[in-house]
Amino acid sequence: MARKHHAPYPSEFRERAVRLVLEDGLTANRVGDDLGIAGETVRQWVRRAQIDAGKREGLTTDERQRLRELERENRVLRQEKEILKKAAAWFAKETGSTP
């Protein structure tokens, strides 16, 4: 199922929701209800904050971003490699040589 992309909430809003859970001890559902968002959204923000703070296992936000960048770069390099292979084969055929 495709993910729906909505405009992200401001970082101050997310940080406030996380603080209400982690520091004030409110449940994610309660915070979500109070702020008019889904409790699961608040839970995800709390998990992300805990990972970024090193209090929970997982890739940090920076590591996830770097991984996405590397995967994108890898995809482009593979496409370029395939284009070069096809071009080399075409030139070899045109000139009668073997690649």
C-alpha atoms as a printed R data frame, in Angstrom:
   type eleno elety resid chain resno      x      y       z
1  ATOM     1    CA   MET     A     1  0.000  0.000   0.000
2  ATOM     2    CA   ALA     A     2  1.355  3.425  -0.938
3  ATOM     3    CA   ARG     A     3  2.137  5.835   1.848
4  ATOM     4    CA   LYS     A     4  0.318  9.128   1.916
5  ATOM     5    CA   HIS     A     5  2.658 12.055   2.235
6  ATOM     6    CA   HIS     A     6  1.312 14.953   4.225
7  ATOM     7    CA   ALA     A     7  3.057 18.166   5.056
8  ATOM     8    CA   PRO     A     8  5.161 17.424   8.127
9  ATOM     9    CA   TYR     A     9  4.251 18.899  11.459
10 ATOM    10    CA   PRO     A    10  6.594 21.657  12.648
11 ATOM    11    CA   SER     A    11  9.532 20.318  14.657
12 ATOM    12    CA   GLU     A    12  8.464 22.344  17.719
13 ATOM    13    CA   PHE     A    13  5.072 20.634  17.632
14 ATOM    14    CA   ARG     A    14  6.651 17.153  17.404
15 ATOM    15    CA   GLU     A    15  9.143 17.974  20.172
16 ATOM    16    CA   ARG     A    16  6.338 19.186  22.440
17 ATOM    17    CA   ALA     A    17  4.375 15.982  21.870
18 ATOM    18    CA   VAL     A    18  7.447 13.854  22.627
19 ATOM    19    CA   ARG     A    19  8.171 15.834  25.810
20 ATOM    20    CA   LEU     A    20  4.612 15.340  27.012
21 ATOM    21    CA   VAL     A    21  5.107 11.567  26.724
22 ATOM    22    CA   LEU     A    22  8.700 11.236  27.914
23 ATOM    23    CA   GLU     A    23  8.857 13.954  30.565
24 ATOM    24    CA   ASP     A    24  5.273 14.380  31.709
25 ATOM    25    CA   GLY     A    25  4.404 10.679  31.519
26 ATOM    26    CA   LEU     A    26  1.278 11.057  29.427
27 ATOM    27    CA   THR     A    27  0.307  8.265  27.058
28 ATOM    28    CA   ALA     A    28  0.793  8.694  23.328
29 ATOM    29    CA   ASN     A    29 -2.957  8.288  22.839
30 ATOM    30    CA   ARG     A    30 -3.718 11.022  25.387
31 ATOM    31    CA   VAL     A    31 -1.205 13.404  23.806
32 ATOM    32    CA   GLY     A    32 -2.561 12.582  20.362
33 ATOM    33    CA   ASP     A    33 -6.121 13.246  21.480
34 ATOM    34    CA   ASP     A    34 -5.108 16.528  23.136
35 ATOM    35    CA   LEU     A    35 -3.212 17.693  20.027
36 ATOM    36    CA   GLY     A    36 -5.687 16.363  17.473
37 ATOM    37    CA   ILE     A    37 -3.397 13.752  15.911
38 ATOM    38    CA   ALA     A    38 -3.211  9.966  15.969
39 ATOM    39    CA   GLY     A    39 -1.658  8.340  19.012
40 ATOM    40    CA   GLU     A    40  0.379  6.088  16.707
41 ATOM    41    CA   THR     A    41  1.945  9.189  15.160
42 ATOM    42    CA   VAL     A    42  3.024 10.331  18.610
43 ATOM    43    CA   ARG     A    43  4.399  6.829  19.371
44 ATOM    44    CA   GLN     A    44  6.478  6.952  16.180
45 ATOM    45    CA   TRP     A    45  7.860 10.372  17.119
46 ATOM    46    CA   VAL     A    46  8.747  9.096  20.592
47 ATOM    47    CA   ARG     A    47 10.519  6.030  19.145
48 ATOM    48    CA   ARG     A    48 12.441  8.228  16.700
49 ATOM    49    CA   ALA     A    49 13.470 10.617  19.506
50 ATOM    50    CA   GLN     A    50 14.649  7.693  21.652
51 ATOM    51    CA   ILE     A    51 16.690  6.233  18.782
52 ATOM    52    CA   ASP     A    52 18.240  9.619  17.976
53 ATOM    53    CA   ALA     A    53 19.141 10.038  21.659
54 ATOM    54    CA   GLY     A    54 20.797  6.590  21.752
55 ATOM    55    CA   LYS     A    55 18.250  5.238  24.216
56 ATOM    56    CA   ARG     A    56 16.794  2.723  21.768
57 ATOM    57    CA   GLU     A    57 18.284  0.468  19.078
58 ATOM    58    CA   GLY     A    58 17.931  1.503  15.457
59 ATOM    59    CA   LEU     A    59 19.258  3.809  12.784
60 ATOM    60    CA   THR     A    60 19.252  7.457  13.753
61 ATOM    61    CA   THR     A    61 17.541 10.030  11.575
62 ATOM    62    CA   ASP     A    62 20.932 11.108  10.172
63 ATOM    63    CA   GLU     A    63 21.915  7.498   9.441
64 ATOM    64    CA   ARG     A    64 18.579  6.841   7.722
65 ATOM    65    CA   GLN     A    65 19.042  9.950   5.575
66 ATOM    66    CA   ARG     A    66 22.599  8.919   4.641
67 ATOM    67    CA   LEU     A    67 21.401  5.412   3.764
68 ATOM    68    CA   ARG     A    68 18.692  6.866   1.486
69 ATOM    69    CA   GLU     A    69 21.303  9.086  -0.210
70 ATOM    70    CA   LEU     A    70 23.664  6.148  -0.742
71 ATOM    71    CA   GLU     A    71 20.879  3.954  -2.122
72 ATOM    72    CA   ARG     A    72 19.877  6.735  -4.536
73 ATOM    73    CA   GLU     A    73 23.512  7.204  -5.624
74 ATOM    74    CA   ASN     A    74 23.901  3.444  -6.090
75 ATOM    75    CA   ARG     A    75 20.769  3.344  -8.276
76 ATOM    76    CA   VAL     A    76 22.118  6.155 -10.490
77 ATOM    77    CA   LEU     A    77 25.529  4.493 -10.802
78 ATOM    78    CA   ARG     A    78 23.923  1.192 -11.824
79 ATOM    79    CA   GLN     A    79 21.875  2.970 -14.491
80 ATOM    80    CA   GLU     A    80 24.966  4.775 -15.786
81 ATOM    81    CA   LYS     A    81 26.922  1.500 -15.848
82 ATOM    82    CA   GLU     A    82 24.150 -0.158 -17.871
83 ATOM    83    CA   ILE     A    83 24.114  2.749 -20.344
84 ATOM    84    CA   LEU     A    84 27.896  2.546 -20.749
85 ATOM    85    CA   LYS     A    85 27.740 -1.227 -21.330
86 ATOM    86    CA   LYS     A    86 25.126 -0.742 -24.050
87 ATOM    87    CA   ALA     A    87 27.102  2.102 -25.619
88 ATOM    88    CA   ALA     A    88 30.309  0.016 -25.626
89 ATOM    89    CA   ALA     A    89 28.482 -2.885 -27.248
90 ATOM    90    CA   TRP     A    90 26.974 -0.588 -29.867
91 ATOM    91    CA   PHE     A    91 30.328  1.024 -30.700
92 ATOM    92    CA   ALA     A    92 31.997 -2.396 -30.863
93 ATOM    93    CA   LYS     A    93 29.308 -3.582 -33.296
94 ATOM    94    CA   GLU     A    94 29.680 -0.440 -35.416
95 ATOM    95    CA   THR     A    95 33.457 -0.705 -35.615
96 ATOM    96    CA   GLY     A    96 33.506 -4.469 -35.987
97 ATOM    97    CA   SER     A    97 35.607 -5.048 -32.869
98 ATOM    98    CA   THR     A    98 34.827 -7.187 -29.855
99 ATOM    99    CA   PRO     A    99 34.223 -5.424 -26.527
